[in-house]
């Protein structure tokens, strides 16, 4: 407003440029935020991750940590150690918390150097934050690829 009162063309151009830069920055920030909150799909994103990194130790034949990730009912089953998945609250969900632990922590998962990369851990965070949608029926079933003995 001050520039318009003074009617100084240089100040008017600087003000316009500043406004355009501010709007551009706001648009870029909004666009990058939209990418982070894109809906996470269980079937194409979470299920393959759980299949590759978790199910071989967390199924009916190998209940390490009393955790069975074979299907929705088992994954959401109440446990003595607290909730594995608390939709909308990744920081209270054991699944996310054990993935974020430093590798030297004995409770960190997965153990033995088979860590999940940060991008996938962030994906699990987003999925839980979005409600941890896990389909019922065959789509939500995860099968271990090999037998694991305790």
N, C-alpha and C positions, 0 to 999 in steps of 0.2 A: 504494500500500500504506500509506503513511504516513497518508493521509486516513482509511482504514478503521480504523486503530489509534486515531487521535484521535477518531473518530466525530463529527466536526464536519460537520453537514449542508451547510454552505456550501462547505467544501473538497471534500466528496464530489461535489456538483453541479458545481463547477468542474473537478474531475478528469474526470468523465463528459463534460462539454462539450468539454474538451480532447481526450479520446480520440476522441469523435465527429468533431470537426473534423479531427483527424489522419487518421482513416480516410477521411473524405470527400476530403481533399486527395490521399491516396494513390490512391483510386479514380479521381479526375479525372486524375491524372498517368498512371496506367496506361491509361486510356481514350484520352488524347491520344497516348500512345506507340503504341497499337494502330493509330491512323489513319495515323501516319507509316510504319509497316511493312506496310501493306496491300499485297498482291501486285500488282505492276505488270504489266499485260497488254501484250504486244508489239503485238498486232493492233489493239487499240482505243486505246492510248495512245502507244506509241513509234513505230510505223509511220507514223501520220499526221504526227507531228512531224518524222521524218526525211524524209518525202515533201515537206512544206511548206518545210523549212529547209535540207536537206542534199543530197538526191539530184540536184538539177539541176547540181551541180558535182562530184559524186562518183559517177560511173557509168562504164561502159565507154567511152563516147564523150568523157568529160571527166575524166580521172583526176588531178584536182588533188590534190597531196600524195600521189600514188600510192594513193589511197583510193577503193575502189569499195564502195558501200553497197547495191548492187542485191539482194544476197541474203546469207544466213548465211555461206556458204563464202567469199565475197569479203570480207565484213566482218571475219571472223576470220583471214583469211590473214596469215601472218607477213610483216612489212615490215621494210625496212632501218632505219626510224626507230623501231622498237619496236611493241608491241601497241596496236592501236586499241581493242580491248575485251579486258580481262582480267577474266573473271567473278569476282565477289566482291571486286574491288579497283579501285574507281573512281578512287582517287588515283594509280593506276599505269596507267590507261587514257587514251590520248591523246584519245579522243572527249570524255570528261568534262573533261580538263585544258584543252583548247583552248576549251571553252565557258565556263570559269571565268576565263580570262585577261581582263585589262582591255582595253577596246575599242581602245586605242591600240597595243597589242602587235600587231606584224605577223603573228603566228601565231594570233591570236584568231579564232575562228570563231563564226558566219558573219561574213564581212567586210562592209564598206560599210554599216554601220548597220542591218543586218537581224538584230540580236541576238535570241537566244532569251531569253525572260523567266525570272526566277529560279525560278519555280514549275516550269517545264518542265526547267530545268537540274537542279533537285532531283529531279524525276521520273526523269531519266536516271541520276542518281547512285543512286537507290533501285533502279532496274532492274538496273544493273550490280552493285550490292551483293548483290542477290538472285540473281545468277548469269547475268544478261544472256540470259535465255531468248529465243531467236530461232528460230521454227519453220522447219523445212525444207519444201520444196515451194512450191506456189503461194501459200500464206498468208504465207510469209516473203519473197516477192519484192516489191521496190519499183521502180517505174518512174518515170523522169523525166517531167515534164509538158511540158518543152520542150527543144529541142536547144540545147546550149551549145557555143560554139566557143572553142578555146584561143588 
